[in-house]
Amino acid sequence: MNAFVFPGQGAQFVGMGKDLYENNPKAKELFDKANEILGFNITDIMFAGTDEELKQTKVTQPAVFLHSVISAICADARPDMVGGHSLGEFSALVAAGVLDFEDGLKLVYARAMAMQKACEAKPSTMAAIIGLTDEQVETVCSEVSTEGNVVVPANYNCPGQLVISGDIDAVNKACEKLKEAGAKRALVLNVSGAFHSPLMEPAKQELETAIRNTAFHEPACPVYQNVDAKAHTQPEDIKANLIAQLTSPVRWTQEVQEMVANGATDFTECGPGKALQGMIGRISREVTAHGLN
C-alpha cells in the first residue's frame, strides 16, 4: 500500500516550487491563485527571496504547504493513506479531499499568524535531543518542568530523536540534564517559539475558531493524525484532532509505525526536502521511502 506524507516547517528552501511553476500550467494556476488568496506574492519569496524572508513563520508555513500540496496535485496519484508532520497534516488533508485548496491555505495562514503572535507574546524555544530513549527524555522533562517554566516532548521524530519545547530557561535546564544522562546532542534550535507545547494555547484558541468555521469533508482515504497516531475518516474527529495538535506532541514515530502495521509498504514524501524519508528509514527498515520524482 502507498502512503503519501507531507513535511512541516523547516523543510523550506529558496527556489522551492519554481520548476513546477514554470513547467506545469496547473501548478502555475494554483500558485497564482495562492498569491490572490494571501494578498501578497508569496511566490516571489519562495522562488527568489532571501533565507530570512522565507524563515518568517507567516511565510514559511504557507510556502511549505503550497509546495507540498501543488506537488501532490500535479502528480495526480491516489494514495491509500496520508499523514503529515505538524504543518504537513494540513497538506495531507487537502490531498485526501478533507479540505479544498483555498480553505486549506486560509487555515494554514491563520495558523501561521496565530503562532507568530503567540511566539512574540512570550519568548520560548525548542531543542533536538539525539541518542536517548523517549522515556529518558520524558522523565527529564517532567523533572524540570514547573508551573510557569515548562518543557515538554514536542516531536517524536524517530527512535533516538526527540524534540523538546517550552520556556527558554526550562529547555536549557533540560538540555543540561539530558547531556548528563548521555544524550549525543542536545541542540537548541533556531526557532521563534515553543511549538506543540502548552505555550501555544493562545494560538490554539485563535485557530480553533477558524477550523470550526471551515467545511471538512469525508476523506478519500484514511488520514493519520499527529495527536494520537491513528487513522481517522470522520470529519468531526479530524477537526478535533487538528485543533488539539498545536499544544500536543507530534507522534510521528508512532504514526509511521501505525501506517506500516496497517499495510503501508511504500512512502512518498510530497514537498520540499527529504527529512521525512530519513525519519521513516529509521522507524522501519521494511518499507521504501522516496520523493515524488
LOTORVO-32476 format. One line per field, with one value per residue: x, y, z of N, C-alpha, C in turn; residue in one letter. Coordinates in steps of 0.2 Angstrom, whole numbers, plus 2048, in hexadecimal, padded with zeros to 3 digits. Each point is the difference from the previous one (the first is absolute). Example, Ala and Ser with C-alpha at 12.3 -4.5 7.8 and 13.67 -1.06 7.14 Angstrom:
nc1 = c(842  7FE)
nc2 = c(7E4  805)
nc3 = c(827  7FC)
cac1 = c(7FC  804)
cac2 = c(806  806)
cac3 = c(800  801)
cc1 = c(804  7FC)
cc2 = c(806  805)
cc3 = c(800  803)
r = c(A  S)
***
This chain:
nc1 = c(804  7FE  805  7FD  806  7FE  805  803  7FF  805  7FB  7FF  800  805  7FB  7FD  7FE  806  803  7FD  801  806  7FF  7FC  7FC  7FE  807  802  7FB  802  807  7FE  7FC  805  803  7FB  800  806  7FF  804  806  7FD  7FE  800  7FD  7FB  800  800  7FD  800  805  802  7FF  802  805  7FD  7FD  7FE  807  804  7FB  7FE  806  801  7FB  801  806  7FE  7FB  803  805  7FC  7FD  806  802  7FA  803  7FF  802  802  804  7FF  805  800  806  7FC  803  804  7FD  801  806  801  7FD  804  805  7FD  7FF  803  805  7FD  803  7FB  7FC  803  800  7FA  7FE  804  7FD  7FA  802  803  7FA  7FC  804  801  7F9  7FF  805  7FD  7FA  803  806  801  802  804  801  805  7FE  806  7FE  7FA  7FD  7FA  801  807  7FE  7FA  805  805  7FC  7FD  807  801  7FB  7FF  7FC  7FF  802  7FD  802  7FE  7FF  803  806  7FC  806  804  802  801  7FB  800  7FC  803  7FB  801  800  803  7FF  7FA  800  803  7FC  7FB  802  801  7FA  7FE  804  7FE  7F9  804  7FD  800  7FA  800  7FD  801  7F9  801  7FB  7FA  7FE  7FC  801  7FA  7FF  7FF  806  7FD  7FE  803  805  800  7FF  805  804  7FE  7FF  806  802  7FD  802  804  7FE  7FF  803  7FC  805  804  804  802  7FF  807  7FF  803  7FA  7FD  803  7FA  7FD  7FE  7F9  7FF  7FD  7FB  802  800  7FA  7FD  802  7FD  7FA  800  801  7FE  7FD  800  803  805  7FC  806  804  7FB  7FF  807  801  7FC  803  806  7FD  7FD  807  802  802  7FD  805  7FC  806  7FA  804  802  806  804  7FE  7F9  803  804  7FB  7FD  806  800  7FA  800  803  7FA  801  7FD  804  7FC  803  7FD  806)
nc2 = c(7FA  805  803  805  802  805  804  802  805  803  7FE  807  802  805  802  7FE  7FB  803  7FA  7FF  806  7FF  7FA  802  800  7FA  7FE  803  7FD  7FB  801  802  7FB  7FC  803  7FF  7FA  7FF  803  7FC  802  7FB  800  807  7FF  7FC  803  806  7FE  802  7FD  806  802  7FB  802  806  7FF  807  7FF  7FE  800  806  802  7FD  802  805  800  7FE  804  805  7FE  7FF  806  803  7FC  803  7FF  7FA  803  7FB  804  805  804  805  803  801  806  7FB  7FF  807  7FF  7FB  805  804  7FD  7FF  806  800  804  805  802  804  7FB  7FB  804  801  7FA  7FE  805  7FF  7FA  802  804  7FC  7FC  804  801  7F9  7FF  805  7FD  7FA  802  7FC  7F9  7FD  7FA  7FE  7FB  7FE  7FA  802  7FC  7FF  7FA  800  802  7FC  7FB  802  800  7FA  7FE  802  7FE  807  802  802  7FA  800  7F9  7FE  7F9  802  7FE  7FB  802  7FC  7F9  803  802  805  804  804  802  807  802  806  802  7FE  803  806  800  7FF  804  804  7FE  801  805  802  7FF  803  805  7FD  803  806  801  806  800  802  800  803  7FA  7FF  7FD  7FE  805  800  802  7FC  800  806  7FD  7FB  805  803  7FB  7FF  806  801  7FB  802  805  7FB  7FF  7FA  7FC  7FB  7FD  801  800  7FB  804  7FF  801  806  802  7FB  802  802  7FC  805  7FF  802  805  7FF  7F9  801  804  7FC  7FC  803  802  7FA  7FF  806  7FD  7FB  7FA  801  7FB  803  7FE  801  805  800  7FF  805  804  7FE  800  805  7FE  806  800  805  805  805  803  804  804  806  7FE  7FD  805  7FF  800  804  803  7FF  801  804  802  7FE  7FA  7FF  807  802  805  804  805  805  802)
nc3 = c(800  7FD  803  7FF  801  804  7FE  805  805  7FC  7FC  801  7FA  7FF  7FC  806  7FC  7FF  800  806  802  7FE  802  804  7FB  802  800  7FA  7FE  804  7FE  7FA  801  802  7FB  7FC  803  800  7FA  7FF  7FC  803  7FA  801  806  7FF  7FB  803  806  806  803  802  7FA  7FE  805  7FE  805  7FF  7FE  805  804  7FE  801  806  803  7FD  801  806  801  7FE  804  805  7FF  7FF  805  801  806  802  806  803  802  804  801  805  800  805  7FE  7FE  806  7FF  7FE  805  804  7FC  801  806  7FE  806  7FE  7FD  7FA  7FE  803  7FD  7FA  800  801  7FB  7FC  802  7FF  7FB  7FE  802  7FD  7FB  801  801  7FB  7FD  802  7FF  802  7FB  801  7FC  801  7FC  802  800  7FF  802  805  7FD  803  7FE  7F9  800  803  7FC  7FB  803  801  7FA  7FD  800  804  7FA  801  7FA  800  7FA  7FF  7FA  7FD  800  7FD  804  801  806  7FE  805  7FE  805  804  801  806  7FF  806  7FF  7FA  802  806  7FC  7FB  805  803  7FA  800  806  7FE  7FC  7FF  7FA  7FF  802  7FA  803  7FD  7FA  805  7FE  801  806  7FA  7FF  803  807  7FE  7FD  806  801  7FD  805  805  7FE  7FF  806  801  7FD  804  806  7FD  800  7F9  803  7FB  7FE  803  7FA  805  804  805  800  806  801  802  7FC  7FB  800  7FC  7FC  800  806  7FC  804  800  7F9  801  805  7FD  7FB  804  802  7FA  800  804  7FB  802  7FB  800  7FC  804  805  7FC  7FE  806  802  7FC  803  806  7FD  7FF  802  7F9  7FD  802  7FE  801  801  7FD  803  7FF  804  805  7FD  7FA  803  802  7FB  7FD  805  7FE  7FA  801  801  800  7FA  800  7FD  7FC  7FD  7FF)
cac1 = c(7FC  803  7FE  802  801  802  805  7FE  805  807  802  800  806  7FF  800  7FB  7FA  801  800  7F9  7FD  802  7FF  7F9  7FA  7FC  803  800  7F9  7FF  804  7FD  7FA  803  802  7F9  7FD  804  801  807  803  804  804  806  805  802  804  806  801  806  7FF  7FC  7F9  7FD  7FF  7FA  7FB  7FA  802  802  7FA  7FC  805  801  7F9  7FF  804  7FE  7F9  801  804  7FC  7FA  803  801  7FA  800  7FA  803  7FC  800  804  802  805  803  7FE  7FD  7FF  7F9  7FB  801  7FD  7F9  7FE  801  7FB  7FA  7FC  800  802  806  7FF  7FE  806  805  7FD  802  807  802  7FD  805  807  800  7FF  806  805  7FE  801  807  802  7FE  805  806  800  804  800  807  800  804  803  803  7FD  7FA  7FB  7FE  805  7FF  7FA  801  804  7FC  7FC  804  802  7FA  7FC  7FB  803  807  7FE  803  7FC  802  7FC  800  803  802  802  803  806  7FF  7FA  800  7FD  7FD  7FE  803  807  803  7FF  803  807  801  7FF  806  806  7FF  7FF  807  803  7FE  804  7FD  805  7FF  7FA  801  7FB  7FF  7FF  7F9  7FD  7FC  7FF  7FB  7FD  800  7FB  801  7FD  7F9  7FD  7FF  7FB  7F9  7FF  800  7FA  7FB  800  7FF  7F9  7FC  802  7FD  804  7FC  803  806  800  804  802  805  803  801  806  7FE  7FF  804  7FB  7FD  7F9  7FC  7FA  802  800  806  806  800  802  807  804  800  804  807  804  803  802  806  7FF  802  801  803  7FA  7FC  803  800  7F9  7FF  803  7FC  7FA  801  804  807  803  7FE  802  800  7FE  802  807  805  800  801  7FC  802  805  7FD  7FC  805  802  7FA  7FF  805  7FC  7FC  804  7FE  803  7FC  7FB  803)
cac2 = c(806  807  806  807  804  807  803  806  806  7FE  7FC  805  803  805  7FC  7FA  801  804  7FB  7FE  806  802  7FA  7FC  805  7FF  803  807  802  7FF  805  806  800  801  808  803  7FE  803  807  802  7FB  7FC  7FC  804  7FE  7F9  7FF  804  804  7FF  7FB  804  802  7F9  7FD  802  7FB  801  7FF  7F9  7FB  7FF  7FE  7F9  7FD  801  7FC  7F9  7FE  801  7FA  7FA  801  7FF  7F9  7FC  7F9  7FE  7FC  7FC  803  806  803  805  802  806  803  7FB  7FD  804  7FE  7FA  800  802  7FA  7FB  803  803  807  802  803  807  800  7FD  805  805  7FD  800  807  801  7FC  803  806  7FE  7FD  805  805  7FD  800  807  802  7FD  7FD  7F9  7FD  7F9  7FD  7F9  7FB  7FA  7FA  7FD  7FD  805  800  804  807  802  801  806  806  800  802  807  804  802  805  807  7FE  7F9  7FD  7FA  7FD  803  7FC  7F9  800  7F9  7FE  803  807  803  807  802  807  803  806  800  7FE  7F9  7FC  800  7FC  7F9  7FE  7FF  7FA  7FB  7FE  7FC  7F9  7FD  802  802  807  803  806  805  802  807  800  806  7FE  7F9  7FD  7FA  800  804  807  801  800  806  7FE  7FB  803  805  7FB  7FC  804  7FF  7F9  7FF  804  7FD  7F9  7FA  7FB  7F9  7FF  7FB  7FB  801  805  7FF  807  801  800  7F9  7FB  7FB  801  803  801  804  807  803  7FE  803  807  800  7FE  805  805  7FE  7FF  805  800  7F9  7FE  7FC  7F9  7FD  7F9  7FB  801  7FC  7F9  7FE  7FF  7FA  7FB  800  7FE  805  7FD  805  806  805  807  805  806  801  7FD  7F9  7FF  7FB  7FA  7FE  7FE  7FA  7FB  7FF  7FD  7FA  7FE  7FB  803  805  807  804  806  7FF  800)
cac3 = c(800  7FF  805  7FF  806  7FF  805  804  800  800  7F9  7FB  7FD  7FB  7F9  800  7FC  7FA  7FA  7FF  7FE  7FA  7FB  801  800  806  806  7FF  802  807  803  7FF  804  807  801  801  806  805  800  7FE  7FC  804  7FB  7FF  805  7FF  7FA  7FF  806  804  805  805  7FE  800  807  804  801  7FC  7F9  7FF  801  7F9  7FA  800  7FE  7F9  7FD  802  7FD  7F8  7FD  800  7FB  7F9  7FF  7FF  802  805  805  804  807  800  806  7FF  806  803  7FA  7FB  801  7FC  7F9  800  7FF  7FA  7FB  801  7FF  806  7FF  7F9  7FF  803  807  803  801  805  807  801  801  806  805  800  803  807  803  800  805  806  801  802  807  805  7FD  802  7FB  7FF  7FF  7FD  804  7FC  804  806  7FF  802  808  803  7FF  803  807  801  7FF  805  805  800  7FF  806  7FE  7FE  7FC  7FD  7FA  7FE  7F9  7FB  7FA  800  7F9  7FE  806  801  7FE  803  801  806  7FF  806  802  7FE  806  801  7FA  802  805  7FE  7FC  805  803  7FB  7FE  806  7FF  7FB  7F9  7FB  7FF  803  7FC  800  7F9  7FE  7FE  804  806  802  7FC  803  807  803  7FF  7F9  802  7FD  7F9  7FF  801  7FA  7FA  801  7FD  7F8  7FE  801  7FB  7F9  7FE  800  7FC  802  7FC  7FB  803  807  802  807  803  805  807  803  7FB  7FD  7FA  801  7FA  802  800  807  803  7FD  802  807  800  7FD  805  805  7FE  802  807  802  7FD  7FA  801  7FA  801  801  7FB  7FB  802  7FF  7F9  7FD  803  7FC  7F9  7FC  7FE  7FC  802  7FB  803  7FB  803  800  804  801  807  802  7FD  804  806  7FE  7FF  807  803  7FD  7FA  7FC  7FB  7FC  800  7FA  7FE  7FB  7FA)
cc1 = c(804  7FE  803  802  803  804  7FD  805  807  802  801  807  7FE  800  7FB  7FA  801  7FF  7F8  7FC  801  7FF  7F9  7FB  7FC  803  800  7F9  7FF  804  7FD  7FA  802  802  7FA  7FD  804  801  807  803  805  805  807  805  802  805  806  801  807  7FE  7FC  7F9  7FC  7FF  7FB  7FB  7FA  801  801  7FB  7FC  805  801  7F9  7FF  805  7FE  7FA  800  804  7FB  7FB  803  802  7FA  800  7FA  803  7FB  7FF  804  802  805  803  7FF  7FC  7FE  7F9  7FB  801  7FD  7F8  7FE  801  7FB  7F9  7FC  7FF  801  806  800  7FF  807  806  7FE  802  807  803  7FE  804  806  800  7FE  806  805  7FE  802  807  802  7FE  804  806  800  804  7FF  807  7FF  804  801  803  7FE  7F9  7FA  7FE  805  7FE  7FA  801  803  7FB  7FB  803  801  7FA  7FD  7FA  803  807  800  804  7FD  803  7FB  7FF  803  802  802  803  807  800  7FA  801  7FC  7FE  7FE  803  808  804  7FF  803  808  802  7FF  806  806  7FF  800  808  803  7FE  802  7FD  807  800  7FA  801  7FA  7FF  7FF  7F9  7FE  7FC  7FF  7FA  7FE  802  7FA  800  7FD  7F8  7FC  7FF  7FB  7F9  7FE  7FE  7F9  7FA  800  7FF  7F8  7FC  802  7FD  805  7FC  803  806  7FF  804  801  805  802  802  805  7FE  800  803  7FB  7FC  7F9  7FD  7FA  802  800  806  806  801  803  808  805  801  805  808  805  803  801  806  7FE  803  801  803  7FA  7FC  802  7FF  7F8  7FE  803  7FC  7FA  801  804  807  804  7FE  803  7FF  7FF  802  808  804  7FF  7FF  7FC  803  806  7FD  7FC  805  803  7FA  7FF  805  7FC  7FC  805  7FE  804  7FC  7FC  804  805)
cc2 = c(806  805  806  804  807  803  806  805  7FE  7FD  805  801  805  7FC  7FB  802  804  7FC  7FE  806  801  7FA  7FD  806  800  803  808  803  800  805  807  801  802  807  804  7FF  804  808  802  7FA  7FB  7FC  804  7FE  7F8  7FF  804  805  7FF  7FA  803  801  7F9  7FD  803  7FB  801  7FF  7F8  7FB  800  7FE  7F8  7FD  801  7FB  7F8  7FF  801  7FA  7FA  800  7FE  7F9  7FC  7F9  7FF  7FC  7FC  803  806  802  805  802  807  804  7FC  7FD  804  7FE  7F9  800  803  7FA  7FB  803  802  807  802  804  807  800  7FE  806  806  7FE  800  807  802  7FD  804  807  7FF  7FE  806  805  7FD  800  807  802  7FD  7FD  7F8  7FD  7F8  7FD  7F8  7FC  7FA  7FB  7FE  7FD  805  801  804  807  802  801  806  806  801  803  808  805  802  805  806  7FF  7F9  7FE  7F9  7FD  803  7FC  7F9  7FE  7F9  7FE  803  808  803  807  803  808  803  807  7FF  7FD  7F8  7FB  7FF  7FB  7F8  7FE  7FE  7F9  7FA  7FF  7FC  7F9  7FC  802  802  807  803  807  805  802  807  801  806  7FE  7F9  7FD  7F9  800  804  808  802  801  806  7FF  7FB  802  804  7FB  7FC  803  7FF  7F9  7FF  803  7FD  7FA  7FB  7FB  7F9  7FF  7FA  7FA  802  806  7FF  806  7FF  7FF  7F9  7FB  7FB  802  803  802  804  807  803  7FE  803  807  800  7FE  806  806  7FE  800  806  800  7F9  7FE  7FD  7F9  7FD  7F9  7FC  801  7FC  7F8  7FD  7FF  7FA  7FA  7FF  7FF  804  7FC  805  807  805  807  805  807  801  7FC  7F8  7FD  7FA  7F9  7FD  7FE  7F9  7FA  7FE  7FC  7F9  7FE  7FC  804  805  807  804  806  7FE  7FF  7F9)
cc3 = c(800  805  7FE  806  7FF  805  804  7FF  801  7FA  7FB  7FD  7FA  7F9  800  7FC  7F9  7FA  7FE  7FD  7F8  7FB  801  800  806  807  800  802  807  804  7FF  804  807  802  801  806  806  800  7FF  7FC  803  7FB  7FF  806  7FF  7FA  800  806  804  805  806  7FF  800  806  804  801  7FC  7F8  800  800  7F9  7FA  800  7FE  7F8  7FC  800  7FC  7F8  7FD  800  7FB  7F9  7FF  7FF  802  805  805  804  807  800  808  7FF  807  802  7FA  7FB  800  7FC  7F9  7FE  7FF  7FA  7FB  801  7FE  806  7FF  7F9  801  804  807  804  801  805  807  802  802  807  806  800  804  808  804  800  806  807  802  802  807  805  7FD  802  7FA  800  800  7FE  805  7FC  804  806  7FE  801  807  804  800  804  808  802  7FF  806  807  800  800  807  7FD  7FE  7FC  7FE  7FB  7FF  7FA  7FB  7FA  801  7F9  7FE  806  801  7FE  802  801  806  7FE  806  802  7FF  806  801  7FB  801  805  7FE  7FC  804  803  7FB  7FD  806  7FF  7FA  7F9  7FC  7FE  804  7FD  800  7F9  7FF  7FE  804  806  801  7FD  804  808  803  7FE  7F9  802  7FC  7F8  7FE  800  7F9  7FA  801  7FC  7F9  7FE  800  7FA  7F9  7FF  800  7FD  802  7FB  7FB  803  807  801  807  803  806  807  803  7FB  7FD  7FA  802  7F9  802  800  807  804  7FE  802  807  800  7FD  805  806  7FE  802  807  802  7FC  7F9  800  7FA  800  800  7FA  7FA  802  7FF  7F8  7FD  803  7FC  7F8  7FC  7FF  7FD  802  7FB  804  7FB  803  800  804  800  807  802  7FE  805  807  7FF  800  807  804  7FE  7FA  7FB  7FA  7FC  801  7FB  7FF  7FA  7F9  800)
r = c(M  N  A  F  V  F  P  G  Q  G  A  Q  F  V  G  M  G  K  D  L  Y  E  N  N  P  K  A  K  E  L  F  D  K  A  N  E  I  L  G  F  N  I  T  D  I  M  F  A  G  T  D  E  E  L  K  Q  T  K  V  T  Q  P  A  V  F  L  H  S  V  I  S  A  I  C  A  D  A  R  P  D  M  V  G  G  H  S  L  G  E  F  S  A  L  V  A  A  G  V  L  D  F  E  D  G  L  K  L  V  Y  A  R  A  M  A  M  Q  K  A  C  E  A  K  P  S  T  M  A  A  I  I  G  L  T  D  E  Q  V  E  T  V  C  S  E  V  S  T  E  G  N  V  V  V  P  A  N  Y  N  C  P  G  Q  L  V  I  S  G  D  I  D  A  V  N  K  A  C  E  K  L  K  E  A  G  A  K  R  A  L  V  L  N  V  S  G  A  F  H  S  P  L  M  E  P  A  K  Q  E  L  E  T  A  I  R  N  T  A  F  H  E  P  A  C  P  V  Y  Q  N  V  D  A  K  A  H  T  Q  P  E  D  I  K  A  N  L  I  A  Q  L  T  S  P  V  R  W  T  Q  E  V  Q  E  M  V  A  N  G  A  T  D  F  T  E  C  G  P  G  K  A  L  Q  G  M  I  G  R  I  S  R  E  V  T  A  H  G  L  N)
***
